[in-house]
Amino acid sequence: MVVSCYRPPVANPENWQYNFASIYNPGESAINPEYKLYHQSDTTSLLFFRISTDELIPNTQPDNSEPYKAVVVKYVLRNAENNQIADSASLLFRISATATERDFITYIKLKTPLLTNYNLVVIFSDVLRKVPRRVFIDLNKSDYGNEQNYFFETADSVKAPLFSNVVEGNRKYIFHKKRNPAEKYFISYYKPISSIPQSPFAIQYNASLPSPDTLYAIKPNDTLSFSAKGIYFITEKDAGTEGIALTNFGQGYPEIQSVKNMILTVRYLTTERKWNEMLKSSDPKTEIDNFWLNLSSDPHRAKELIRVYYNRVILANTFFGTYKQGWQTDRGMIYIIFGPPATIYKSSDIEQWIYGDNPELSDISFSFKKTSNLLSGNEYILIRDQRYQTIWAQAIETWLQGRVFSIN
């Protein structure tokens, strides 16, 4: 039960037109596409996407012809400065219902003239299941060096686009850069970062980025591997400030597959002292089991608590990863403790998360501002406020009483 809460005032950009809550809540949509934007030339960009065919319903034909599955993709591309429509379309993709491939991968070509920034809204939907997934993409065509100018794909037995910036240590990759290509590129390697966010009511503080441990050169079409866990920043210059950062967070990411990671990710629910004791314990498995069982006298409720918490951690890793794992980010912290918001409004540099069934009446809202960051194009910093202290304390106390905190 919420006793007291506060929604700090935020700016409301004019282009907040839709509720984008489904982008961080897989349960609100029938399909969950992955997508990657790539600037192919000065006038065109490609939106690659992948959809699991298991999420699509076969369309049976009355004439007994071969059944098929189908995806409708609608998009509107607007100039970010004047909100004028630059391109739009509605496309139908048919897939044989008997096809053996589990993933459907293709792309859409967009008209994107040089030196302009755009807002791209895309709606994916199954033809038969009218529960679409709407996504918002900030499209940056104003320079030649940002990460949307790089296209990575796997180079081992299975060749496919890299839809996220997360790489696996046991795979090989190649990349393409057609706009203003260079003769060689440089990779700066950074060790993994272990810090976690400050509380929502802390004094605003942005930690400085680390210095790279190593720097080495590569050539176009080189086969690359990223075996060590950490961050790999690729740029055209040895001290470049524009490029793409890839991260290796270890085997199994974004899943939680080790006892150590189970302990690491409960940091928001425990003190630093207790957290360190669990990490250093000679029997960490018993420690983390006891941590959860002690929150509830009912083993079934404890299991449900564990299921919900770690499922949120996995989704936070999936959606909010930067140069840190998703659970270590501001959005990941709020998502894990409060759950997915009922309403999300987005602009090019702001996300506003609103909890409660009615966004006009809800008093619980968090706003995140996108930051310019050398190592990530996906970092949003929470606009902190001391008046969040009450609702944060209530949320943590609810978890520690063995109950999932929920507002919606």
C-alpha positions as CSV (number, residue, x, y, z in Angstrom):
1,M,0.0,0.0,0.0
2,V,1.5,3.3,-1.0
3,V,1.3,5.8,1.9
4,S,3.2,8.7,0.4
5,C,4.8,9.4,-2.9
6,Y,5.8,12.2,-5.2
7,R,6.1,12.8,-8.9
8,P,8.8,15.4,-9.7
9,P,7.8,17.7,-12.5
10,V,9.3,16.9,-15.9
11,A,9.2,18.5,-19.4
12,N,6.7,17.1,-21.8
13,P,8.2,17.2,-25.3
14,E,5.7,17.8,-28.1
15,N,6.4,14.5,-29.9
16,W,5.2,12.3,-27.0
17,Q,2.2,10.8,-28.7
18,Y,2.2,7.1,-27.8
19,N,2.4,4.8,-24.9
20,F,5.6,2.8,-25.4
21,A,5.2,0.6,-22.3
22,S,5.2,-2.6,-24.4
23,I,8.8,-2.1,-25.4
24,Y,9.9,-3.2,-21.9
25,N,7.0,-5.6,-21.2
26,P,7.0,-8.7,-23.4
27,G,3.7,-9.8,-21.9
28,E,1.9,-6.8,-23.5
29,S,2.6,-7.9,-27.1
30,A,2.2,-11.1,-29.1
31,I,5.6,-10.7,-30.8
32,N,8.9,-9.5,-29.5
33,P,11.1,-8.4,-32.4
34,E,14.8,-7.6,-32.2
35,Y,16.0,-4.8,-34.5
36,K,19.1,-3.0,-35.6
37,L,19.5,0.3,-37.6
38,Y,22.3,0.7,-40.0
39,H,23.2,3.7,-42.2
40,Q,23.9,2.1,-45.6
41,S,24.6,5.3,-47.5
42,D,24.2,9.1,-47.3
43,T,20.6,8.7,-48.4
44,T,19.4,5.4,-47.1
45,S,19.3,3.4,-43.9
46,L,18.4,-0.2,-43.3
47,L,16.2,-1.4,-40.4
48,F,17.1,-5.1,-39.8
49,F,14.7,-7.1,-37.7
50,R,14.3,-10.6,-36.4
51,I,11.1,-12.3,-35.3
52,S,10.7,-15.8,-33.9
53,T,8.3,-17.7,-36.1
54,D,7.1,-19.5,-33.0
55,E,5.3,-16.3,-32.0
56,L,3.3,-16.2,-35.2
57,I,0.0,-18.0,-35.9
58,P,-0.4,-19.9,-39.1
59,N,-3.0,-18.5,-41.5
60,T,-5.0,-21.5,-42.9
61,Q,-6.3,-20.9,-46.4
62,P,-9.9,-22.0,-47.4
63,D,-8.7,-23.5,-50.7
64,N,-6.3,-25.8,-48.8
65,S,-3.3,-24.1,-50.3
66,E,-0.1,-23.9,-48.2
67,P,-0.6,-22.1,-44.9
68,Y,1.5,-19.2,-44.1
69,K,2.5,-16.8,-41.3
70,A,2.5,-13.1,-41.8
71,V,3.9,-10.0,-40.1
72,V,2.8,-6.4,-40.8
73,V,5.4,-3.7,-40.3
74,K,4.2,-0.1,-40.3
75,Y,6.6,2.8,-39.8
76,V,6.6,6.6,-39.7
77,L,9.9,8.5,-40.0
78,R,9.8,12.1,-38.8
79,N,12.4,14.9,-38.9
80,A,13.4,15.3,-35.3
81,E,13.6,19.1,-35.5
82,N,10.3,20.0,-37.2
83,N,8.4,16.7,-36.7
84,Q,7.6,16.6,-40.5
85,I,7.1,13.1,-42.0
86,A,10.1,12.1,-44.1
87,D,9.1,8.5,-45.0
88,S,6.3,6.0,-44.1
89,A,5.0,2.7,-45.3
90,S,3.0,-0.4,-44.3
91,L,4.6,-3.7,-45.4
92,L,3.4,-7.3,-45.3
93,F,5.9,-10.2,-44.9
94,R,4.7,-13.7,-45.6
95,I,6.5,-16.8,-44.2
96,S,5.8,-20.4,-45.1
97,A,4.1,-22.1,-42.1
98,T,6.2,-25.2,-42.9
99,A,9.6,-23.4,-43.0
100,T,12.2,-25.0,-40.7
101,E,13.9,-21.7,-39.7
102,R,13.0,-20.6,-36.2
103,D,13.9,-17.0,-36.9
104,F,12.6,-14.7,-39.7
105,I,15.3,-12.1,-40.5
106,T,14.9,-9.3,-43.1
107,Y,15.2,-5.5,-43.4
108,I,13.4,-2.4,-44.5
109,K,15.0,0.4,-46.5
110,L,14.4,3.9,-45.2
111,K,14.9,7.2,-47.0
112,T,17.3,9.2,-44.8
113,P,19.0,12.2,-46.4
114,L,22.4,13.3,-44.9
115,L,22.9,15.5,-41.9
116,T,19.5,15.1,-40.4
117,N,18.2,13.4,-37.2
118,Y,15.0,11.5,-37.2
119,N,12.5,9.9,-34.9
120,L,11.4,6.5,-36.2
121,V,8.2,4.8,-34.8
122,V,7.7,1.2,-36.0
123,I,4.8,-1.1,-35.3
124,F,5.2,-4.9,-35.6
125,S,2.1,-7.1,-35.5
126,D,1.0,-10.6,-36.4
127,V,-1.7,-10.5,-39.1
128,L,-4.0,-12.7,-37.0
129,R,-3.0,-11.5,-33.5
130,K,-3.9,-7.9,-33.2
131,V,-1.5,-7.1,-30.3
132,P,1.2,-5.1,-31.8
133,R,4.7,-4.1,-30.6
134,R,5.5,-0.4,-31.0
135,V,9.1,0.8,-30.8
136,F,10.8,4.1,-30.9
137,I,14.2,4.6,-32.5
138,D,16.3,7.8,-32.4
139,L,18.0,7.9,-35.8
140,N,21.2,9.9,-36.0
141,K,22.3,10.7,-39.5
142,S,24.2,13.9,-38.6
143,D,27.7,12.4,-38.6
144,Y,29.7,9.5,-40.0
145,G,31.1,8.1,-36.8
146,N,28.3,7.1,-34.5
147,E,27.4,3.4,-33.9
148,Q,24.5,3.4,-36.4
149,N,27.2,3.5,-39.1
150,Y,28.6,0.1,-38.1
151,F,27.0,-3.2,-39.0
152,F,28.3,-6.4,-37.2
153,E,27.4,-9.9,-38.1
154,T,28.5,-13.3,-36.9
155,A,31.3,-15.0,-38.9
156,D,31.1,-18.5,-37.7
157,S,28.9,-21.4,-38.8
158,V,25.7,-19.3,-38.5
159,K,25.8,-15.9,-40.2
160,A,23.3,-13.3,-38.8
161,P,23.2,-9.6,-37.9
162,L,24.2,-8.6,-34.4
163,F,21.0,-7.1,-33.1
164,S,22.4,-5.9,-29.8
165,N,25.9,-4.6,-28.8
166,V,26.5,-7.7,-26.7
167,V,29.0,-10.2,-28.0
168,E,29.9,-13.8,-27.0
169,G,33.5,-14.8,-26.2
170,N,33.3,-18.0,-28.1
171,R,32.0,-16.5,-31.4
172,K,33.7,-14.6,-34.3
173,Y,32.4,-11.5,-35.9
174,I,33.0,-9.2,-38.9
175,F,31.8,-5.6,-39.4
176,H,30.9,-3.3,-42.3
177,K,31.0,0.4,-42.6
178,K,30.0,1.8,-46.0
179,R,29.7,5.5,-45.1
180,N,33.1,7.1,-45.1
181,P,35.1,3.9,-44.5
182,A,38.6,4.0,-43.1
183,E,41.7,1.9,-44.0
184,K,42.0,0.8,-40.4
185,Y,40.2,1.0,-37.1
186,F,41.2,1.0,-33.4
187,I,39.8,-1.1,-30.6
188,S,40.1,0.2,-27.0
189,Y,39.5,-2.5,-24.4
190,Y,38.1,-1.7,-20.9
191,K,37.8,-4.2,-18.0
192,P,34.2,-4.9,-16.7
193,I,32.7,-2.2,-14.6
194,S,31.2,-3.3,-11.3
195,S,29.5,-0.2,-9.9
196,I,25.8,0.1,-9.3
197,P,23.5,3.1,-9.3
198,Q,22.9,5.4,-6.4
199,S,19.5,5.4,-4.9
200,P,16.7,7.4,-6.6
201,F,16.8,10.1,-3.9
202,A,20.6,10.6,-3.8
203,I,22.3,13.8,-4.8
204,Q,22.8,13.6,-8.6
205,Y,26.3,12.3,-9.4
206,N,27.5,11.0,-12.7
207,A,30.6,8.8,-12.4
208,S,33.4,9.4,-14.9
209,L,34.2,6.7,-17.4
210,P,37.3,4.5,-16.9
211,S,40.5,4.6,-19.0
212,P,41.1,1.8,-21.5
213,D,43.5,-1.0,-20.6
214,T,44.7,-1.7,-24.1
215,L,44.5,-0.3,-27.6
216,Y,45.1,-2.2,-30.8
217,A,44.4,-1.7,-34.6
218,I,42.3,-3.8,-36.9
219,K,41.5,-3.7,-40.7
220,P,38.2,-3.8,-42.4
221,N,37.0,-7.4,-43.1
222,D,39.2,-8.8,-40.3
223,T,37.6,-11.6,-38.4
224,L,37.2,-10.4,-34.8
225,S,36.8,-12.2,-31.5
226,F,36.1,-10.7,-28.1
227,S,37.2,-13.5,-25.7
228,A,37.8,-11.4,-22.5
229,K,34.9,-10.1,-20.5
230,G,34.7,-6.3,-20.8
231,I,34.0,-3.4,-23.2
232,Y,35.4,-3.0,-26.7
233,F,35.2,0.5,-28.2
234,I,35.8,0.6,-32.0
235,T,36.5,3.8,-33.7
236,E,38.4,5.2,-36.8
237,K,41.0,7.1,-34.7
238,D,43.2,6.0,-31.9
239,A,41.7,8.6,-29.7
240,G,38.3,8.9,-31.3
241,T,35.2,10.0,-29.5
242,E,32.7,8.4,-32.0
243,G,32.3,4.8,-32.7
244,I,30.6,1.7,-31.4
245,A,31.0,-0.1,-28.0
246,L,30.5,-3.9,-27.8
247,T,30.3,-5.7,-24.5
248,N,31.1,-9.2,-23.4
249,F,29.3,-9.8,-20.1
250,G,30.1,-13.5,-19.9
251,Q,28.5,-16.8,-21.0
252,G,24.8,-17.0,-20.7
253,Y,24.1,-13.2,-20.5
254,P,21.4,-11.9,-20.1
255,E,20.3,-15.0,-18.1
256,I,21.4,-15.5,-14.5
257,Q,23.3,-18.8,-14.6
258,S,25.7,-18.7,-11.7
259,V,25.3,-18.4,-7.9
260,K,27.7,-15.4,-8.0
261,N,25.4,-13.5,-10.3
262,M,22.4,-14.4,-8.2
263,I,24.1,-12.8,-5.2
264,L,25.4,-9.8,-7.2
265,T,21.9,-8.9,-8.4
266,V,20.3,-8.7,-5.0
267,R,22.4,-5.7,-4.0
268,Y,19.3,-3.4,-4.1
269,L,17.7,-5.5,-1.3
270,T,20.5,-5.9,1.1
271,T,23.2,-3.9,2.9
272,E,26.7,-3.7,1.4
273,R,28.1,-5.6,4.4
274,K,25.6,-8.5,4.1
275,W,26.1,-8.6,0.3
276,N,29.9,-8.9,0.7
277,E,29.5,-11.6,3.3
278,M,27.4,-13.7,0.9
279,L,29.9,-13.1,-1.9
280,K,32.9,-14.2,0.2
281,S,31.1,-17.1,1.9
282,S,32.6,-20.6,1.5
283,D,29.0,-21.8,0.7
284,P,27.5,-19.0,-1.4
285,K,24.6,-21.3,-2.7
286,T,23.3,-21.8,0.9
287,E,23.8,-18.1,1.6
288,I,21.6,-17.0,-1.3
289,D,19.0,-19.7,-0.7
290,N,18.7,-18.6,3.0
291,F,18.5,-15.0,1.9
292,W,15.3,-15.7,0.0
293,L,13.8,-18.2,2.3
294,N,14.3,-15.9,5.3
295,L,12.1,-13.3,3.5
296,S,9.0,-15.5,3.7
297,S,8.0,-18.4,6.0
298,D,6.1,-19.9,3.0
299,P,8.4,-21.7,0.6
300,H,5.9,-21.4,-2.3
301,R,5.8,-17.6,-1.8
302,A,9.6,-17.5,-1.6
303,K,9.8,-19.4,-4.9
304,E,7.5,-16.9,-6.5
305,L,9.5,-14.0,-5.1
306,I,12.7,-15.5,-6.6
307,R,11.0,-16.1,-10.0
308,V,9.7,-12.5,-10.3
309,Y,12.9,-10.9,-9.1
310,Y,15.3,-12.7,-11.3
311,N,12.9,-12.5,-14.3
312,R,13.0,-8.7,-13.9
313,V,16.8,-8.9,-13.7
314,I,17.0,-10.8,-17.0
315,L,14.7,-8.4,-18.7
316,A,16.7,-5.4,-17.3
317,N,19.8,-7.0,-18.8
318,T,18.0,-7.5,-22.1
319,F,16.6,-3.9,-22.4
320,F,18.9,-1.6,-20.6
321,G,22.5,-2.8,-21.0
322,T,25.1,-0.1,-21.7
323,Y,28.8,-0.5,-20.9
324,K,27.4,-2.0,-17.7
325,Q,25.0,-4.9,-17.4
326,G,21.4,-3.9,-17.6
327,W,20.6,-4.6,-13.9
328,Q,23.4,-2.1,-13.0
329,T,21.8,0.9,-14.7
330,D,19.4,3.4,-13.5
331,R,16.5,2.1,-15.6
332,G,17.4,-1.5,-14.5
333,M,17.3,-0.5,-10.9
334,I,13.8,1.0,-11.1
335,Y,12.6,-1.8,-13.3
336,I,13.7,-4.5,-10.9
337,I,12.2,-2.9,-7.8
338,F,9.0,-1.4,-9.2
339,G,8.4,-3.6,-12.3
340,P,7.5,-2.6,-15.8
341,P,5.6,0.8,-15.9
342,A,2.0,1.0,-17.2
343,T,2.9,4.0,-19.3
344,I,6.1,5.1,-21.0
345,Y,6.4,8.3,-23.0
346,K,9.5,8.8,-25.1
347,S,11.3,11.5,-27.0
348,S,14.8,11.6,-28.5
349,D,16.4,12.2,-25.1
350,I,13.8,11.6,-22.4
351,E,11.9,8.6,-21.1
352,Q,9.1,9.1,-18.6
353,W,7.9,6.0,-16.7
354,I,4.5,6.3,-15.1
355,Y,3.1,3.7,-12.7
356,G,-0.6,3.2,-12.1
357,D,-3.6,2.6,-14.4
358,N,-4.3,6.2,-15.2
359,P,-1.3,8.3,-16.2
360,E,-3.3,11.5,-15.7
361,L,-3.8,10.7,-12.0
362,S,-0.8,8.7,-11.0
363,D,1.7,10.3,-8.7
364,I,4.5,7.8,-9.2
365,S,6.7,8.7,-12.1
366,F,10.4,8.4,-13.0
367,S,12.1,10.4,-15.7
368,F,15.4,9.4,-17.4
369,K,17.5,11.7,-19.5
370,K,19.7,10.3,-22.3
371,T,23.4,11.1,-21.9
372,S,26.2,11.5,-24.4
373,N,28.5,8.7,-23.6
374,L,31.6,7.4,-25.3
375,L,30.8,3.8,-24.4
376,S,27.0,3.6,-25.0
377,G,24.2,5.0,-27.0
378,N,21.7,3.5,-24.6
379,E,22.5,5.2,-21.3
380,Y,19.7,7.1,-19.6
381,I,20.3,8.7,-16.2
382,L,17.5,9.0,-13.7
383,I,16.5,12.5,-12.7
384,R,16.9,12.0,-9.0
385,D,14.9,13.7,-6.3
386,Q,15.1,13.5,-2.5
387,R,11.3,13.1,-2.4
388,Y,11.7,9.6,-3.9
389,Q,13.0,8.4,-0.5
390,T,9.6,7.5,1.0
391,I,8.4,5.4,-2.0
392,W,11.8,3.7,-2.4
393,A,11.8,2.7,1.3
394,Q,8.3,1.3,1.0
395,A,9.2,-0.7,-2.0
396,I,12.3,-2.2,-0.5
397,E,10.5,-3.0,2.8
398,T,7.7,-4.8,0.8
399,W,10.3,-7.0,-0.9
400,L,12.0,-7.7,2.5
401,Q,8.6,-8.8,3.9
402,G,8.4,-11.4,1.3
403,R,6.0,-9.7,-1.1
404,V,6.5,-8.4,-4.7
405,F,6.1,-4.6,-4.7
406,S,3.6,-3.5,-7.2
407,I,1.9,-0.3,-8.2
408,N,0.0,-1.0,-11.4
